[in-house]
Amino acid sequence: MVLMIARLRGNVLEALPGRLVIDVNGVGYLLTVSLSTYDAINPVVGKEVDLRTHLHIRETAHTLYGFATDAERDLFLLLIERVSGIGPAIGMSVLSGMPVDHFKSCVVNGDAAALAQIKGLGKKTAERIILELKDKVGVAEAWQAAAGDAVPSAAVDAESALIGLGYKQAEARKAVNAVTKLKPDSSAEDVLRAALRMLSA
């Protein structure tokens, strides 16, 4: 049985760009982080940090990735789980090379040239990301709606997270709409939890 770690809060033991060691109740966890996360939390030895995490399991290694925000983790999971040929290293490069909102805008607008500027991507990979996120995952429509303030951002974030978890866009949107209709002022996290309960019922 593999222990899945979703979040860590503890004191910084070691801090290098791209890598942190966090002390949680006497256990030191090594996390790989993007440069954007590193800059956002500004880790200093002894400082307490709170990170979202994803444990990536391979035959040769179990690697723990850390994120400053849910949006970063959601995008990372979308990339590595829904876009063919994209692994954690490229996922980290994307987060290091471009803010999440800018990345979403590039996908919505089909701006492969901007994505190709990210270290490690290249034109073909950038084009594949745009194609697969638009056509296979279906999140681009939700991102575009958010950019135009057509729907509450909490609903968009929850819908994107559900799609990242493997739900089809139609069923994700139906559940999110049902939740937000009952509780329009809910946070994205509350909407996601309620929608998951509805979908699993």
C-alpha positions, 0 to 999 in steps of 0.5 A: 500500500502506498501512502498518498500525501496531499498536503504538507505543513512544516518547517524548512530544513533545506532550501534550494531553487527547485528543491525543499526539505520540510520537517514535519513532526521530525520527518524530513520530506524532500519536495521538488518545486517549481521556481514559481512556487519557490518564489511565492513561498520564499523559503527560509530555513526555520520558516513554516510553509504549507504546500499542496503536494502530489506523490508521483510513483515510478518503478525506480522512484517515488517523487514528491512535488510541492505547489504553492497553490491549488491552481498550480497543482491542478495544472500540473496534474492536467499536463502529466495525466491528460497530455501525451508525452508530458511528464513531471519534468516538463510539468515543472518547467511549465510552472517555472516558465509561466504563470498559470493564468498566462498559460491558460490564456495561451491555450485558449488563444492557441498561442503555441509560440509563447508556450514554445518559449518555455524551457524544455517544451519546443514548438511541437510539444506546445502545439500538442499541449494546446490541441489535447487540452482543447480537444481531449480535456475540454478545459479551454472552454471553461478557462475562456469563460472565466476570462470573460467573467461569464461564470464565477471563478470558483465554479470554473476552478472546480470544473477544471479540477473535476476534469483533471480527475477524469470526469467528462466536462459535461458531467463535471459542469452539471454537478458544479452548476447544481452545487453553485445554484444551491450555494452561489457564494461557495469557495472552489474547494467547497464546490469541488467537495460537494460536486465530488459527493454528488458524482460519487453518489 
